[in-house]
Amino acid sequence: MTKPQSREVLEFLRRHPQTGLTQQRAIAELRCYRLAARVADLRADGYNIRSVSVKQDGVRFARYVLEEGPTQLSAFV
């Protein structure tokens, strides 16, 4: 069963397939302070979420991108 905040993360990832989600944006827009944990929850539920390593202004961080297939679309209703 997906936790409420994990659902918010999933919905955000679906609405922003090109940009994905970073920890900074998750805090600002979703008030989610444990993005990696929510991504782990979603992965445990079977969602394919890719972690992309990004380096910007000398700082390295992860950007999470949902790679969703047709079976996953119908699984979360």
N, CA, C and O atoms as a GROMACS GRO file, in nm:
protein
  308
    1MET      N    1   0.084  -0.118   0.000
    1MET     CA    2   0.000   0.000   0.000
    1MET      C    3   0.089   0.125   0.000
    1MET      O    4   0.178   0.138   0.083
    2THR      N    5   0.064   0.213  -0.091
    2THR     CA    6   0.144   0.335  -0.106
    2THR      C    7   0.104   0.437   0.000
    2THR      O    8  -0.015   0.463   0.022
    3LYS      N    9   0.204   0.495   0.067
    3LYS     CA   10   0.181   0.598   0.169
    3LYS      C   11   0.134   0.727   0.101
    3LYS      O   12   0.166   0.750  -0.015
    4PRO      N   13   0.058   0.811   0.173
    4PRO     CA   14   0.007   0.935   0.112
    4PRO      C   15   0.116   1.024   0.052
    4PRO      O   16   0.098   1.076  -0.058
    5GLN      N   17   0.226   1.043   0.122
    5GLN     CA   18   0.330   1.129   0.066
    5GLN      C   19   0.399   1.063  -0.053
    5GLN      O   20   0.442   1.132  -0.145
    6SER      N   21   0.408   0.932  -0.052
    6SER     CA   22   0.463   0.861  -0.168
    6SER      C   23   0.373   0.880  -0.289
    6SER      O   24   0.422   0.893  -0.402
    7ARG      N   25   0.243   0.882  -0.266
    7ARG     CA   26   0.149   0.908  -0.376
    7ARG      C   27   0.170   1.047  -0.434
    7ARG      O   28   0.166   1.065  -0.556
    8GLU      N   29   0.194   1.146  -0.347
    8GLU     CA   30   0.221   1.281  -0.395
    8GLU      C   31   0.346   1.284  -0.482
    8GLU      O   32   0.349   1.349  -0.586
    9VAL      N   33   0.449   1.213  -0.438
    9VAL     CA   34   0.574   1.205  -0.515
    9VAL      C   35   0.546   1.139  -0.650
    9VAL      O   36   0.592   1.188  -0.753
   10LEU      N   37   0.472   1.030  -0.650
   10LEU     CA   38   0.438   0.960  -0.774
   10LEU      C   39   0.361   1.050  -0.870
   10LEU      O   40   0.391   1.055  -0.989
   11GLU      N   41   0.262   1.120  -0.818
   11GLU     CA   42   0.184   1.211  -0.902
   11GLU      C   43   0.272   1.322  -0.959
   11GLU      O   44   0.257   1.360  -1.076
   12PHE      N   45   0.363   1.374  -0.877
   12PHE     CA   46   0.454   1.478  -0.925
   12PHE      C   47   0.541   1.423  -1.038
   12PHE      O   48   0.557   1.489  -1.141
   13LEU      N   49   0.596   1.304  -1.020
   13LEU     CA   50   0.681   1.243  -1.122
   13LEU      C   51   0.604   1.220  -1.251
   13LEU      O   52   0.660   1.233  -1.360
   14ARG      N   53   0.477   1.186  -1.240
   14ARG     CA   54   0.395   1.167  -1.359
   14ARG      C   55   0.369   1.299  -1.431
   14ARG      O   56   0.366   1.303  -1.554
   15ARG      N   57   0.350   1.406  -1.356
   15ARG     CA   58   0.323   1.537  -1.416
   15ARG      C   59   0.449   1.601  -1.475
   15ARG      O   60   0.439   1.689  -1.561
   16HIS      N   61   0.566   1.559  -1.429
   16HIS     CA   62   0.692   1.619  -1.473
   16HIS      C   63   0.788   1.510  -1.523
   16HIS      O   64   0.896   1.491  -1.466
   17PRO      N   65   0.751   1.440  -1.630
   17PRO     CA   66   0.834   1.329  -1.677
   17PRO      C   67   0.970   1.372  -1.731
   17PRO      O   68   1.064   1.293  -1.728
   18GLN      N   69   0.981   1.493  -1.780
   18GLN     CA   70   1.108   1.538  -1.839
   18GLN      C   71   1.205   1.588  -1.733
   18GLN      O   72   1.325   1.563  -1.743
   19THR      N   73   1.155   1.659  -1.632
   19THR     CA   74   1.244   1.721  -1.533
   19THR      C   75   1.267   1.634  -1.412
   19THR      O   76   1.372   1.645  -1.347
   20GLY      N   77   1.173   1.547  -1.378
   20GLY     CA   78   1.189   1.463  -1.262
   20GLY      C   79   1.178   1.544  -1.133
   20GLY      O   80   1.117   1.651  -1.131
   21LEU      N   81   1.237   1.490  -1.026
   21LEU     CA   82   1.224   1.552  -0.895
   21LEU      C   83   1.355   1.542  -0.818
   21LEU      O   84   1.416   1.435  -0.812
   22THR      N   85   1.397   1.653  -0.761
   22THR     CA   86   1.516   1.658  -0.676
   22THR      C   87   1.471   1.680  -0.532
   22THR      O   88   1.357   1.718  -0.506
   23GLN      N   89   1.562   1.657  -0.439
   23GLN     CA   90   1.531   1.678  -0.298
   23GLN      C   91   1.491   1.824  -0.272
   23GLN      O   92   1.395   1.850  -0.199
   24GLN      N   93   1.563   1.916  -0.330
   24GLN     CA   94   1.534   2.058  -0.309
   24GLN      C   95   1.392   2.092  -0.356
   24GLN      O   96   1.318   2.162  -0.286
   25ARG      N   97   1.355   2.043  -0.472
   25ARG     CA   98   1.221   2.071  -0.524
   25ARG      C   99   1.114   1.998  -0.444
   25ARG      O  100   1.004   2.050  -0.425
   26ALA      N  101   1.146   1.877  -0.396
   26ALA     CA  102   1.051   1.801  -0.314
   26ALA      C  103   1.020   1.876  -0.184
   26ALA      O  104   0.906   1.877  -0.139
   27ILE      N  105   1.121   1.937  -0.126
   27ILE     CA  106   1.099   2.015  -0.004
   27ILE      C  107   1.014   2.138  -0.035
   27ILE      O  108   0.917   2.166   0.035
   28ALA      N  109   1.050   2.210  -0.140
   28ALA     CA  110   0.982   2.334  -0.174
   28ALA      C  111   0.837   2.314  -0.217
   28ALA      O  112   0.750   2.390  -0.178
   29GLU      N  113   0.812   2.212  -0.297
   29GLU     CA  114   0.679   2.195  -0.356
   29GLU      C  115   0.590   2.092  -0.287
   29GLU      O  116   0.468   2.103  -0.291
   30LEU      N  117   0.651   1.992  -0.225
   30LEU     CA  118   0.572   1.885  -0.164
   30LEU      C  119   0.589   1.876  -0.012
   30LEU      O  120   0.520   1.799   0.054
   31ARG      N  121   0.680   1.957   0.042
   31ARG     CA  122   0.714   1.950   0.184
   31ARG      C  123   0.758   1.809   0.222
   31ARG      O  124   0.726   1.759   0.330
   32CYS      N  125   0.831   1.745   0.132
   32CYS     CA  126   0.881   1.610   0.152
   32CYS      C  127   1.030   1.618   0.184
   32CYS      O  128   1.111   1.654   0.098
   33TYR      N  129   1.065   1.586   0.308
   33TYR     CA  130   1.203   1.596   0.352
   33TYR      C  131   1.279   1.465   0.340
   33TYR      O  132   1.400   1.462   0.364
   34ARG      N  133   1.212   1.357   0.305
   34ARG     CA  134   1.278   1.227   0.292
   34ARG      C  135   1.244   1.166   0.156
   34ARG      O  136   1.185   1.059   0.147
   35LEU      N  137   1.283   1.236   0.051
   35LEU     CA  138   1.251   1.194  -0.084
   35LEU      C  139   1.307   1.055  -0.115
   35LEU      O  140   1.237   0.973  -0.174
   36ALA      N  141   1.430   1.027  -0.077
   36ALA     CA  142   1.490   0.897  -0.106
   36ALA      C  143   1.408   0.784  -0.044
   36ALA      O  144   1.393   0.677  -0.103
   37ALA      N  145   1.354   0.807   0.075
   37ALA     CA  146   1.272   0.705   0.141
   37ALA      C  147   1.140   0.686   0.067
   37ALA      O  148   1.093   0.573   0.052
   38ARG      N  149   1.080   0.794   0.020
   38ARG     CA  150   0.954   0.783  -0.055
   38ARG      C  151   0.978   0.712  -0.189
   38ARG      O  152   0.895   0.633  -0.233
   39VAL      N  153   1.091   0.740  -0.253
   39VAL     CA  154   1.127   0.673  -0.377
   39VAL      C  155   1.147   0.523  -0.350
   39VAL      O  156   1.105   0.439  -0.429
   40ALA      N  157   1.211   0.491  -0.239
   40ALA     CA  158   1.230   0.349  -0.202
   40ALA      C  159   1.095   0.281  -0.181
   40ALA      O  160   1.078   0.166  -0.222
   41ASP      N  161   0.999   0.350  -0.118
   41ASP     CA  162   0.865   0.294  -0.101
   41ASP      C  163   0.800   0.265  -0.236
   41ASP      O  164   0.742   0.159  -0.257
   42LEU      N  165   0.811   0.361  -0.327
   42LEU     CA  166   0.752   0.344  -0.460
   42LEU      C  167   0.819   0.230  -0.537
   42LEU      O  168   0.752   0.154  -0.606
   43ARG      N  169   0.950   0.220  -0.525
   43ARG     CA  170   1.021   0.110  -0.590
   43ARG      C  171   0.976  -0.024  -0.533
   43ARG      O  172   0.959  -0.121  -0.607
   44ALA      N  173   0.955  -0.028  -0.402
   44ALA     CA  174   0.908  -0.152  -0.338
   44ALA      C  175   0.768  -0.189  -0.387
   44ALA      O  176   0.732  -0.306  -0.390
   45ASP      N  177   0.690  -0.088  -0.425
   45ASP     CA  178   0.557  -0.113  -0.481
   45ASP      C  179   0.561  -0.147  -0.628
   45ASP      O  180   0.456  -0.171  -0.689
   46GLY      N  181   0.681  -0.150  -0.688
   46GLY     CA  182   0.695  -0.195  -0.826
   46GLY      C  183   0.716  -0.086  -0.930
   46GLY      O  184   0.722  -0.115  -1.049
   47TYR      N  185   0.727   0.039  -0.888
   47TYR     CA  186   0.747   0.148  -0.984
   47TYR      C  187   0.895   0.157  -1.020
   47TYR      O  188   0.983   0.145  -0.935
   48ASN      N  189   0.920   0.178  -1.149
   48ASN     CA  190   1.057   0.189  -1.199
   48ASN      C  191   1.097   0.336  -1.197
   48ASN      O  192   1.059   0.413  -1.286
   49ILE      N  193   1.174   0.373  -1.097
   49ILE     CA  194   1.220   0.511  -1.082
   49ILE      C  195   1.371   0.512  -1.095
   49ILE      O  196   1.442   0.445  -1.019
   50ARG      N  197   1.418   0.588  -1.191
   50ARG     CA  198   1.560   0.596  -1.220
   50ARG      C  199   1.621   0.712  -1.143
   50ARG      O  200   1.562   0.820  -1.135
   51SER      N  201   1.739   0.691  -1.087
   51SER     CA  202   1.815   0.796  -1.021
   51SER      C  203   1.921   0.847  -1.118
   51SER      O  204   2.002   0.770  -1.168
   52VAL      N  205   1.919   0.976  -1.145
   52VAL     CA  206   2.015   1.038  -1.234
   52VAL      C  207   2.106   1.126  -1.150
   52VAL      O  208   2.059   1.215  -1.079
   53SER      N  209   2.235   1.103  -1.158
   53SER     CA  210   2.330   1.184  -1.083
   53SER      C  211   2.355   1.314  -1.158
   53SER      O  212   2.387   1.314  -1.277
   54VAL      N  213   2.340   1.427  -1.088
   54VAL     CA  214   2.354   1.559  -1.148
   54VAL      C  215   2.461   1.636  -1.071
   54VAL      O  216   2.466   1.630  -0.949
   55LYS      N  217   2.546   1.708  -1.144
   55LYS     CA  218   2.644   1.795  -1.080
   55LYS      C  219   2.619   1.936  -1.130
   55LYS      O  220   2.625   1.963  -1.250
   56GLN      N  221   2.591   2.026  -1.037
   56GLN     CA  222   2.559   2.164  -1.072
   56GLN      C  223   2.628   2.256  -0.971
   56GLN      O  224   2.612   2.240  -0.850
   57ASP      N  225   2.704   2.351  -1.022
   57ASP     CA  226   2.777   2.445  -0.935
   57ASP      C  227   2.864   2.373  -0.833
   57ASP      O  228   2.875   2.418  -0.719
   58GLY      N  229   2.924   2.263  -0.873
   58GLY     CA  230   3.013   2.188  -0.786
   58GLY      C  231   2.943   2.099  -0.684
   58GLY      O  232   3.008   2.035  -0.602
   59VAL      N  233   2.811   2.093  -0.689
   59VAL     CA  234   2.733   2.012  -0.596
   59VAL      C  235   2.671   1.895  -0.672
   59VAL      O  236   2.614   1.914  -0.780
   60ARG      N  237   2.684   1.775  -0.615
   60ARG     CA  238   2.628   1.656  -0.678
   60ARG      C  239   2.501   1.615  -0.603
   60ARG      O  240   2.498   1.613  -0.480
   61PHE      N  241   2.396   1.584  -0.679
   61PHE     CA  242   2.269   1.543  -0.619
   61PHE      C  243   2.196   1.451  -0.715
   61PHE      O  244   2.235   1.436  -0.831
   62ALA      N  245   2.089   1.388  -0.665
   62ALA     CA  246   2.011   1.294  -0.746
   62ALA      C  247   1.885   1.361  -0.798
   62ALA      O  248   1.823   1.442  -0.730
   63ARG      N  249   1.850   1.324  -0.919
   63ARG     CA  250   1.722   1.363  -0.978
   63ARG      C  251   1.650   1.232  -1.007
   63ARG      O  252   1.706   1.143  -1.072
   64TYR      N  253   1.527   1.219  -0.961
   64TYR     CA  254   1.451   1.096  -0.978
   64TYR      C  255   1.353   1.113  -1.093
   64TYR      O  256   1.282   1.213  -1.103
   65VAL      N  257   1.350   1.012  -1.182
   65VAL     CA  258   1.265   1.016  -1.300
   65VAL      C  259   1.187   0.885  -1.306
   65VAL      O  260   1.244   0.776  -1.292
   66LEU      N  261   1.057   0.896  -1.327
   66LEU     CA  262   0.971   0.779  -1.338
   66LEU      C  263   0.977   0.725  -1.480
   66LEU      O  264   0.958   0.798  -1.577
   67GLU      N  265   1.003   0.596  -1.490
   67GLU     CA  266   1.000   0.528  -1.620
   67GLU      C  267   0.882   0.432  -1.612
   67GLU      O  268   0.894   0.318  -1.567
   68GLU      N  269   0.768   0.482  -1.658
   68GLU     CA  270   0.644   0.411  -1.636
   68GLU      C  271   0.598   0.335  -1.759
   68GLU      O  272   0.603   0.387  -1.871
   69GLY      N  273   0.556   0.213  -1.737
   69GLY     CA  274   0.501   0.132  -1.845
   69GLY      C  275   0.352   0.120  -1.833
   69GLY      O  276   0.295   0.162  -1.732
   70PRO      N  277   0.284   0.066  -1.934
   70PRO     CA  278   0.138   0.055  -1.935
   70PRO      C  279   0.081  -0.023  -1.817
   70PRO      O  280  -0.027   0.010  -1.768
   71THR      N  281   0.152  -0.126  -1.768
   71THR     CA  282   0.099  -0.204  -1.656
   71THR      C  283   0.101  -0.121  -1.528
   71THR      O  284   0.012  -0.135  -1.445
   72GLN      N  285   0.200  -0.036  -1.512
   72GLN     CA  286   0.205   0.048  -1.393
   72GLN      C  287   0.097   0.155  -1.397
   72GLN      O  288   0.045   0.194  -1.292
   73LEU      N  289   0.064   0.204  -1.514
   73LEU     CA  290  -0.040   0.306  -1.525
   73LEU      C  291  -0.171   0.256  -1.470
   73LEU      O  292  -0.241   0.329  -1.399
   74SER      N  293  -0.207   0.133  -1.499
   74SER     CA  294  -0.335   0.080  -1.454
   74SER      C  295  -0.329   0.029  -1.311
   74SER      O  296  -0.433   0.012  -1.248
   75ALA      N  297  -0.209   0.005  -1.258
   75ALA     CA  298  -0.195  -0.049  -1.123
   75ALA      C  299  -0.225   0.055  -1.016
   75ALA      O  300  -0.267   0.019  -0.906
   76PHE      N  301  -0.204   0.182  -1.046
   76PHE     CA  302  -0.225   0.287  -0.945
   76PHE      C  303  -0.347   0.369  -0.983
   76PHE      O  304  -0.340   0.462  -1.064
   77VAL      N  305  -0.459   0.333  -0.923
   77VAL     CA  306  -0.584   0.404  -0.954
   77VAL      C  307  -0.646   0.450  -0.826
   77VAL      O  308  -0.753   0.513  -0.827
   0.00000   0.00000   0.00000
